[in-house]
Amino acid sequence: MMAALKLKIGFDAKRLFLNNTGLGNYSRTLVKNLHRYYPQHEYHLFTPEVKENETSRYFLDNDFFIHTPPSYLPGSLWRSRGMARKINDLNLDIYHGLSHEIPPGISSKTLKVLTIHDLIFEKYPKLFSWYDRWLYTLKYKSSCSRANQIVGVSKATCHDVETLYLIDRQKISLIYQSCDEVFQNHTVRHKEKSYFLYVGTINERKGLLDAVKAYGMLEEKFQLPFVVVGAGGTYADAVKSAVSRLGLTPKFNFMGNLPNRELVEVYANALCLVLPSAYEGFGIPVAEALFTGTPVITSNTSALPEAAGPGGIILQPGNVAQLAQAMADMFDETRWNEFSDKGRNYVASHFDSASTAEALMNLYYRLMGTTAG
């Protein structure tokens, strides 16, 4: 019976092994959840390099088939040529490009699924060089055209793919992403609520500088410490310079990147997450915060209202005065409890591991012409 078929599924695992933030988190969570809930299938991971660390341990210790280039072939060349040859040799049923790309040359016998997280470079071209825009457009459009089905991680991303690339909506499936189990399994307790929190790459689009300016407008009684988790380049330097210029250096703690086992407690003891980003394909920190019961202040653009749901105060990005007021409002215990409870219930019913894995596996089954039964 076709429904009992053991599928051979391949994934682009470059970011799973090599990226510690957004796309890496998405890849690890997705593949781990599929493996946990649907262990009957065969899972193949394709990566130019394997890094052994805390985040990759699950994939090295369990029954995954990991494929890397031969020693004589550069990883970039293997990804553009050799990977497809290996995929064809394995006769995979499905290949899933987890981050915007599908290598050319994969046989039509293998069904191709593509995840698009965002089209930031199309919406905010000034943040990218002309070469990067050209290259991304070339790769993304080509991959979209060769995919049998495209997964958008939010309604906003699905809409962007449909309208900007003129893709038939029937070819696009909305499948939300989840986050690491450590956040989902966190038991809500009495919070210290002892600081404001920002989590994410420190770049211009995410609006940390606006958060600094808003913090500077707060009455002193509301100026709890401000913890920043993440790293960045020249923009991060500009943020730190602004903190110094405003005389706020003692109030700000730049912690760099943290492993999830430490990050979950940082979320849990925050008053709120402040993420006034101009654009996100989804916004994993929003979901992570809400799973721990921590309310979110974020923007009314892109996928952020979807990610935050009723657990977020939603604002116009760039409105510093409005942001400052929202930060002050978090000290209202009744409002805080309402956002915390509603937010945690929302993410638990929309972004939990089991339901997001089921939605993706059902897509695979549908493409194969069978059911999960």
C-alpha positions in Angstrom: 0.0 0.0 0.0 1.5 3.3 -1.0 0.7 5.0 2.4 3.2 2.5 4.0 6.0 3.6 1.7 9.2 4.4 3.4 10.3 7.7 1.9 13.9 8.7 1.2 14.0 12.4 1.9 17.0 14.7 1.4 17.7 18.1 2.9 20.1 20.9 2.2 21.9 20.8 5.5 24.6 23.4 5.0 23.0 25.8 7.5 21.9 23.0 9.8 25.6 22.3 10.5 27.2 25.7 9.9 24.8 28.4 10.9 24.0 29.1 14.6 21.2 31.6 14.1 17.9 31.9 12.0 18.3 29.6 9.0 20.3 27.2 11.0 17.7 27.1 13.8 14.9 26.5 11.2 16.8 23.7 9.6 17.7 21.9 12.8 14.3 22.2 14.3 12.5 21.0 11.1 14.7 18.0 10.4 14.8 17.0 14.1 11.0 17.1 14.4 10.5 15.1 11.3 12.9 12.5 12.5 11.3 12.3 16.0 7.7 12.1 14.8 8.2 10.1 11.6 11.2 7.8 12.2 10.1 5.3 9.6 11.5 7.4 6.8 15.1 7.6 5.6 16.7 11.1 6.1 19.7 12.3 4.1 21.6 15.5 4.9 23.8 17.2 2.3 26.4 19.7 3.6 29.8 21.0 2.4 31.2 20.6 5.9 30.2 19.0 9.2 30.9 20.9 12.5 30.6 18.8 15.6 29.1 20.9 18.4 26.2 21.1 20.8 23.7 22.0 18.0 24.8 19.3 15.6 25.1 16.5 18.1 21.6 15.1 17.6 22.2 14.6 13.8 25.6 12.9 14.4 24.3 10.6 17.1 21.1 9.4 15.3 20.5 7.5 12.1 20.9 10.2 9.5 22.8 9.7 6.3 25.2 12.6 6.0 26.8 13.4 2.6 29.8 15.7 2.1 32.0 16.4 -0.9 35.0 14.3 -1.7 38.3 15.9 -0.4 39.4 16.9 -3.9 36.2 18.9 -4.7 35.5 22.4 -3.2 32.3 22.6 -1.3 30.8 25.4 -3.5 31.4 23.4 -6.7 30.0 20.2 -5.1 26.8 22.1 -4.0 26.3 23.4 -7.6 27.2 20.2 -9.4 28.1 17.1 -7.3 25.2 17.3 -4.9 22.6 16.8 -7.7 24.5 13.8 -9.0 24.6 12.2 -5.5 20.8 12.9 -5.1 20.1 11.2 -8.4 22.3 8.2 -7.5 20.4 7.8 -4.3 17.0 7.9 -6.1 15.5 10.2 -3.4 11.8 10.5 -3.3 11.9 14.1 -2.1 14.6 16.8 -1.9 13.9 19.8 0.3 15.9 23.0 -0.1 15.6 24.5 3.4 16.9 27.9 2.6 15.9 29.3 -0.8 18.0 27.1 -3.1 17.6 23.9 -5.1 20.7 22.7 -7.0 20.2 22.3 -10.7 20.4 18.9 -12.3 18.1 16.9 -9.9 16.2 14.3 -11.8 12.4 14.8 -12.3 12.0 11.5 -10.5 12.8 13.3 -7.3 10.1 15.7 -6.1 11.6 19.1 -5.1 10.4 21.2 -2.2 11.7 24.7 -1.5 11.4 26.8 1.6 11.4 30.6 1.1 11.9 32.4 4.4 11.8 36.0 3.1 12.5 38.3 0.2 14.2 41.0 2.2 16.5 41.9 -0.6 13.5 42.6 -2.9 11.7 44.7 -0.3 14.7 46.6 1.1 17.2 46.6 -1.8 19.3 49.5 -0.3 20.5 47.1 2.4 22.2 44.8 -0.2 24.9 45.3 -2.8 23.8 45.1 -6.5 25.8 41.9 -6.9 24.0 40.2 -3.9 20.6 41.3 -5.3 21.4 40.0 -8.7 22.7 36.7 -7.4 19.8 36.1 -5.0 17.2 37.0 -7.6 18.9 34.5 -10.0 19.0 31.7 -7.5 15.6 32.2 -5.9 13.7 32.6 -9.1 15.4 29.6 -10.7 14.8 27.5 -7.6 11.1 28.5 -7.5 10.6 27.6 -11.1 12.2 24.1 -10.6 10.4 23.3 -7.3 7.3 21.1 -7.3 6.1 23.0 -4.2 7.2 26.1 -2.3 6.9 26.4 1.5 6.4 29.9 2.9 7.1 30.2 6.6 4.4 32.9 7.0 1.4 34.3 5.2 3.5 37.4 4.5 6.2 35.4 2.9 3.7 33.4 0.8 2.2 36.7 -0.4 5.6 38.1 -1.3 6.6 35.0 -3.3 3.2 35.1 -5.1 3.2 38.8 -6.0 6.9 39.5 -6.5 7.8 36.3 -8.5 4.4 35.8 -10.0 4.1 32.2 -8.7 0.8 30.4 -8.9 -0.6 30.4 -5.3 -1.5 26.7 -5.6 2.2 26.0 -5.8 2.8 27.8 -2.4 2.1 26.1 0.9 2.0 28.0 4.2 3.7 25.9 6.9 4.8 27.8 10.0 8.1 27.0 11.6 8.6 25.9 15.2 11.5 26.5 17.6 13.7 24.4 19.7 12.0 22.1 22.3 13.9 23.8 25.1 11.7 26.9 24.7 8.5 24.9 24.2 9.1 22.8 27.3 9.9 25.6 29.6 7.6 25.7 32.6 6.2 29.2 33.2 7.1 30.4 36.7 7.2 33.6 38.6 9.5 35.8 36.5 12.0 38.2 37.9 11.2 40.5 35.0 14.4 42.3 35.6 15.4 43.6 32.2 14.4 44.4 28.7 15.6 42.0 26.1 16.7 42.0 22.4 17.5 38.8 20.6 18.8 38.6 17.0 21.5 39.6 14.6 22.4 43.2 15.2 21.7 44.8 11.8 20.0 48.0 10.6 16.7 46.2 9.6 16.0 44.9 13.1 15.9 48.3 14.7 18.0 48.0 17.8 19.1 51.6 17.5 15.4 52.7 17.8 15.1 50.6 20.9 18.1 52.4 22.4 16.6 55.8 21.6 13.3 54.7 23.1 15.0 53.4 26.2 16.7 56.8 26.6 13.2 58.5 26.6 11.9 56.4 29.5 11.5 57.8 33.0 14.4 56.6 35.2 12.0 54.3 37.2 11.3 52.4 34.0 15.0 52.0 33.0 15.6 48.4 33.9 18.8 47.0 32.5 18.7 46.2 28.8 20.2 42.8 27.7 21.2 42.3 24.0 21.8 38.8 22.7 23.3 38.6 19.3 26.2 39.8 17.2 26.8 42.2 14.3 29.3 44.4 12.5 29.4 48.1 11.8 25.7 48.6 12.8 26.4 47.0 16.2 29.3 49.4 16.6 26.9 52.3 15.8 24.4 51.0 18.4 27.1 50.8 21.1 28.2 54.3 20.2 24.7 55.6 20.7 24.4 53.8 24.0 27.6 55.6 25.1 26.6 58.9 23.8 23.3 58.8 25.7 25.1 57.9 28.9 23.5 54.5 29.0 26.5 52.2 29.0 26.0 50.9 32.6 22.4 49.9 31.7 23.2 47.8 28.6 24.7 44.3 28.5 25.8 43.0 25.2 26.1 39.2 25.7 26.9 38.0 22.1 25.3 34.7 21.0 24.1 32.2 23.5 23.3 28.5 23.3 19.6 27.7 23.6 20.0 26.0 27.0 21.2 29.4 28.4 19.0 31.6 26.2 15.8 30.1 27.5 16.5 31.4 31.0 17.4 34.8 29.6 14.0 34.9 27.9 12.2 33.7 31.0 13.4 36.4 33.3 12.9 39.3 30.9 10.2 41.9 31.2 9.6 41.7 27.5 11.3 41.1 24.2 11.9 44.3 22.2 12.2 43.6 18.5 11.2 46.6 16.4 12.3 45.1 13.1 11.2 46.5 9.8 10.9 43.1 8.1 11.0 39.4 9.1 10.1 36.3 7.2 8.9 34.9 10.4 10.8 36.0 13.5 11.9 33.0 15.6 12.8 35.1 18.7 9.2 36.2 18.9 8.0 32.6 19.1 10.8 31.6 21.5 9.9 34.5 23.9 6.2 33.7 23.8 6.7 30.0 24.6 8.5 31.1 27.8 5.6 33.4 28.7 7.5 36.6 27.9 5.5 39.3 26.0 6.8 40.9 22.9 7.0 44.4 21.5 7.4 44.3 17.8 6.4 45.8 14.4 3.2 45.7 12.4 5.0 44.8 9.2 5.8 41.5 7.3 5.3 38.3 9.3 5.7 39.8 12.8 2.0 40.2 13.6 1.5 36.6 12.7 4.4 35.4 14.9 3.3 37.5 17.9 -0.4 37.1 17.7 -2.2 38.3 20.9 1.1 38.1 22.9 2.6 41.2 21.2 2.3 44.9 21.3 2.4 45.8 17.6 3.8 49.1 16.5 4.9 51.1 13.4 8.6 50.6 13.0 10.6 53.7 13.4 8.2 55.4 15.8 10.5 55.8 18.7 8.0 57.6 21.0 5.4 54.9 20.5 8.1 52.3 21.2 9.0 54.1 24.5 5.4 54.1 25.6 5.0 50.4 24.9 8.1 49.7 27.0 6.6 51.7 29.8 3.3 49.9 29.5 5.0 46.6 30.2 5.1 47.6 33.9 1.3 47.3 34.1 1.0 44.0 35.9 -2.5 43.2 34.6 -1.6 44.0 31.0 1.6 42.0 31.3 -0.2 38.9 32.5 -2.7 39.2 29.8 -0.1 39.4 27.0 1.9 36.6 28.7 -1.0 34.2 28.9 -2.5 34.9 25.5 0.9 34.8 23.8 1.9 31.4 25.3 -1.5 29.9 24.4 -1.2 31.3 20.8 2.2 29.9 20.0 1.4 26.5 21.7 -1.5 26.1 19.3 0.3 27.4 16.1 4.0 26.7 16.3 4.4 23.5 18.3 6.7 20.8 17.1 4.1 18.1 16.4 1.7 20.2 14.3 4.3 21.9 12.2 6.0 18.6 11.5 2.7 17.0 10.6 1.9 19.8 8.2 5.2 19.3 6.4 4.9 15.6 6.3 1.4 15.8 5.0 2.7 18.0 2.2 5.3 15.3 1.3 2.7 12.6 1.3 0.4 14.7 -0.9 3.2 15.3 -3.4 3.8 11.5 -3.4 0.1 10.9 -4.0 -0.5 9.2 -0.7 -1.7 10.0 2.8 -0.3 9.8 6.3 -2.8 7.1 7.2 
